[in-house]
Amino acid sequence: MIGVSTYLEAGARWGVWELEAALLPVGYPRLVQRAGGLAAMLPPDDPDRAVETVARLDGLVIAGGPDVEPVRYGAEREPRTGPPAPERDAWELALIDAALAARVPLLGICRGMQLLNVALGGTLVQHLDGHAEVVGVFGGHPVKPVPGTRYAGIVPEETSVPTYHHQAVDRIGEGLVPSAYAADGTVEALELPSGEGWVLGVQWHPEMGEDVRVMRALVEAAAAR
C-alpha cells in the first residue's frame, strides 16, 4: 500500500460540478500500479494524524505541486515564488517526519524532493531558468547518476527525464547526499545513505514518463519491510 499526497484545490470542475477538491494527476497512481503497488490518496489532514496515517502504509510518495512556502526554510518570499499552500506544507512535512521516524520507504517527486530537503533543514533556490520552458508543458533533459548511490543502483545510466520546475535545492538538508545532477549542475536527486532507510527524492516527474524503475524500487522496498 503506497500512500500518495494530493493537491487541495479551491475549485475543480467535472460534469455539472465545481467544488473544492482533493485531487491528483492520474499519472501518480498509475505509476504506482504499473510498478506493482496499490495506490492510496492522502489528502491534506491534521498534521497530528500523520503518524497514524503512515503506520498504515508500506510506502509513501510526496507528490509534486506548488512552491514550498519560503518561511518553512527561513527565507523571504521572492517575486517569482508561487502562492503558498499552507495545508499541504504542514501535512506533507508531518508525513515526511513520520515516515523518517518509522523508516517507511519514502519517495519525493519534484516538490516532494524539495520538501524532503526542507524537512531536514535545507533551503531552496526560489527561481531557476531553463527547467520549465513552456508554461503548462512538461519538457525533458538528461540527468546523470552519482556512482555508488542508491539512485545509481536503480538507474545506472544517464537518462532523459520529464521535467517541469522552477525551483531547486540550494543548501542540502542534514544527512542527505546528491545522487543525480543535470548538465547545469542542478541537483536532480537526493537520498539518505542506505543505513538510514529507503529515502529518495527526484526533481523530475517519473509519472509523466515510461520508466518505472524508481517507483518499482520504492514498491520493492515497501514489500520487503
N, C-alpha and C positions, 0 to 999 in steps of 0.2 A: 504494500500500500504506500504510494508515493503522494504526499501532500504537495499541492502547488498553490502558492499565494495568488490572490486575484486583485484586479483593479476594483475601485469603488467609484462609480460614475454618477453624477447628479441626474443625468437623463440619458437613457438609451432607448432606441426605437425598434420595435418588432411588431408586425401585424398592425393592429389598431392602437397599440400601447406605446406610451412614452413615460417611463418611470425610472426612479433611482434603481441602479442595478449593480450587483457584484458580477463582474464578467471577466472572461479570459479568452484571448485569441485561441482558436481551436488547435493551432499548431502545438501548443504545450501539452494538453492531454493526449493528443495523437502521438507525439513523440514518446511520451511515457509508455503508451500502449504498444507502439512499434518496438520499443526496447524490452517488452515483456512484463511491464509493470501494470498495476492498477492505479488509476489517477483519481485523486480526491481534491476538489477545490476547497481552498481555505480562505474565505472572505475575511476582511478585517473584523477583529473581535476585541474584546477587552484584553489588553496585554497580560493581565493576571491569569488568563486562561491558556497561555501559551504552553506552559509546562504540561498540563494535562492533555492538550492537543497533540503535542509532539510525542507524548508517551503512547499514543495510539497509532503512530506511524512507523513505518520501516525506513522511510527516506523522506527528505524534504527538498523541494525546489523553491527558491525565491525568484519569482518571475521578473521580467523587465517592466518598464513603466516610467513614471515621471521622475524628475530630478529629486535627489535626496535634499531635504531642506538644509541649507548651509549651517544653520545653528547647531545641527547634530554633530558637526565636526569643527565647531568653534570659529566659523568664518562668517563674514558679512556677505549678504546676497549681492551678486554681480548682475549687471543689466540683462545679460542673455540667459540667466538661470530661469528655468520654468517655474510655474506656480507650485506651491507646496502641496503635499499630500500627507498631512499630519497623521491621519488614521492609519495609513499604510506604513509610514515610517515607524510609528510606535509599535504596531502589531508585528511587523516583519523583524524589527530589531529584537523584540521579545522572542519570536520564533527562533532566530539565529542563536541567541543566548541559550535557549532551552536545548536546541539541537547540539550545540557545542558541549554543554554540560552533560548531556545524556549520551554523547557520542553516536548520535543518529546521523547517518550519511547525509551530507548537505551539498547541494549544487546551487550556486548563484549564477543567474543569467543576466548579463548586461547590468541594469540597475541592481540586480541581486548580488553581483560581484562587488559593485561599488558599496552597497550597504554592508556586506561582509567586511570590507576593508574599514569602513567607518565603525562598525561594531567592535573592532579590535584596535581602535584608536588611530586609524589612518585618516588621511584627508583626500580631497578630490580637486582636480582641475575643473573649474566651472564651465569652461568653454574650450573646445578643441575643434579646429577646422579640418575638413577633409575626410571625416568618418561618417558623415551623413550628408551626402552631396545633393540629393533631391528630396525635398520635404515629402514625407509620406511614402517614400520608395526605398526599399532595402537595397543597399549596394553590396560590394564584396571586395575583399582584399586578402592577401596571404598573411598567415601567421606562422611563426617559426617556433617550435617547441624548444625548451631548455633541456638538454640531455640530463638524464638522471632523475627527472621529476616524475610525479605521478602522471601528469598530463602527457609527457613524452612516452610513458609506458603504454598509454591508451592510444595516442595518435603520434607515432614516431616521426612522421614525415611533415614537411611544410605543406600546408593546405590552404586553399581559398575558402573563406568563411563568409556567411551572410552577416552584414553589419549595418547598424543604424544607431549611432550615439553621438553626442556632442560633449560628453564629459568623460573623464578618465581618472584613474588612480594617480595621486600625487605622492604624498608620503605614505609608505606602506605600513599597514597595521602590524601590531606586535605578533611575531611568530610566523607571519605569512611570508611566502617566498614566491617570486615571479616564476611562472613556468611556461610562458609563451610571450612573444613580442611581435608587434607589427614592424614593418620596414622602417617606419619613422621613429621607432623606439618606444612607442606606446605599450604599456603593459597590457597584454591581452588575456592573460590567465594568471590566477593566484591560487595558492594552495597551502595547507598546513602540512608539515612533514608527516610521513606515514605513521609514525608512532603516536600521533595526536588525533587519530581518527581519520575518516574519509571526508575531506573538506576540499572543495574545488570551486573556483569561480571563473567563468569565462565572460569576456567582454562582448562577444558576438551573440548571435541568435541561432543556436542549433535547431530550434523548432521551425525555422524557415528554410532548412536545407534537407538533404537526403542522408547525411552522415549521422548514424545513431550511436556511434561508439562511445561518446561521452555519457549520454543518458544510459546506455546499456551498462556501462561501468558502475554508474550510480545504482541501478537496479540490482546488479550482481552483488554490490557491497551491502545493499539493504537485505537481500535474501540470505546473505551469509551471517547476519547478526545473530 
